[in-house]
């Protein structure tokens, strides 16, 4: 199984790093590395995350780290990271469909 990242997910990681780096660049790098590392565990354990409550679609799941949601899609031979964003925000189905 392969791990794939959407452009949006990569862009969001960069924005998260920039935001945290305003206070401490070392912590920013480590934080984003932790998000990436967590995403990489999904290749071995794809159902590790919960089903995204707003969508209730079996194949679209999320793992949460600190205050960030990593939303991913389970496919036959890959895991696709759809987006990474702050956990207080809601995810809308039309946003996911638009991105794919």
C-alpha positions as CSV (number, residue, x, y, z in Angstrom):
1,X,0.0,0.0,0.0
2,X,1.3,3.5,-0.9
3,X,0.8,6.8,0.9
4,X,-0.3,9.7,-1.4
5,X,-0.7,13.4,-0.4
6,X,-3.0,15.8,-2.2
7,X,-1.7,19.2,-3.1
8,X,-4.0,20.7,-0.5
9,X,-2.7,18.5,2.3
10,X,0.9,19.4,1.4
11,X,0.0,23.1,1.2
12,X,-1.7,22.9,4.6
13,X,1.3,21.3,6.2
14,X,3.5,24.1,4.9
15,X,1.0,26.7,6.3
16,X,1.0,24.9,9.7
17,X,4.8,24.9,9.8
18,X,4.9,28.7,8.9
19,X,2.4,29.5,11.6
20,X,4.2,27.6,14.3
21,X,7.6,28.9,13.1
22,X,6.6,32.4,13.9
23,X,7.3,31.4,17.5
24,X,9.8,28.6,17.1
25,X,11.1,27.1,13.9
26,X,12.6,24.0,15.5
27,X,9.3,23.1,17.1
28,X,7.5,23.8,13.8
29,X,9.6,21.4,11.9
30,X,9.2,18.7,14.6
31,X,5.5,19.2,14.8
32,X,5.0,18.8,11.0
33,X,7.3,15.8,11.0
34,X,5.1,14.2,13.7
35,X,2.0,14.8,11.5
36,X,3.8,13.2,8.6
37,X,4.9,10.3,10.7
38,X,1.4,9.7,12.0
39,X,0.1,9.7,8.4
40,X,2.7,7.1,7.5
41,X,1.4,4.7,10.1
42,X,-1.8,4.5,8.1
43,X,-0.2,2.4,5.4
44,X,0.1,-0.4,7.9
45,X,-3.1,0.3,9.8
46,X,-5.5,2.0,7.4
47,X,-8.5,1.7,9.7
48,X,-6.6,3.2,12.7
49,X,-8.6,6.5,12.4
50,X,-12.2,7.1,13.0
51,X,-14.8,7.7,10.3
52,X,-15.1,11.4,9.8
53,X,-18.3,12.2,11.8
54,X,-19.5,14.9,9.4
55,X,-19.4,12.6,6.4
56,X,-20.1,9.1,7.8
57,X,-18.3,7.5,4.8
58,X,-16.5,4.2,5.7
59,X,-13.5,4.9,3.5
60,X,-12.9,8.6,4.6
61,X,-11.3,8.6,8.0
62,X,-9.3,10.9,10.2
63,X,-6.6,10.8,12.9
64,X,-6.2,13.7,15.3
65,X,-3.0,15.0,16.7
66,X,-3.1,17.8,19.1
67,X,-5.5,20.2,17.5
68,X,-5.2,19.0,13.9
69,X,-7.2,16.6,11.9
70,X,-5.5,14.4,9.2
71,X,-8.3,13.3,6.9
72,X,-7.6,10.4,4.5
73,X,-9.2,8.2,2.0
74,X,-8.7,4.4,2.0
75,X,-8.3,3.1,-1.5
76,X,-7.6,-0.4,-2.7
77,X,-3.8,0.0,-3.0
78,X,-3.2,3.4,-1.4
79,X,-4.0,5.8,1.4
80,X,-4.6,9.3,0.2
81,X,-4.2,12.2,2.6
82,X,-6.9,14.6,1.6
83,X,-6.3,17.4,4.0
84,X,-4.9,18.5,7.3
85,X,-6.6,21.3,9.3
86,X,-7.5,22.5,12.7
87,X,-9.8,20.2,14.6
88,X,-12.3,22.9,15.6
89,X,-13.4,23.3,12.0
90,X,-16.0,21.1,10.3
91,X,-15.3,19.2,7.1
92,X,-18.0,19.4,4.4
93,X,-18.6,16.6,1.9
94,X,-18.6,19.1,-1.1
95,X,-15.1,20.2,-0.1
96,X,-13.8,16.6,-0.3
97,X,-15.5,15.9,-3.6
98,X,-14.2,19.2,-5.1
99,X,-10.7,18.3,-4.1
100,X,-10.7,14.8,-5.7
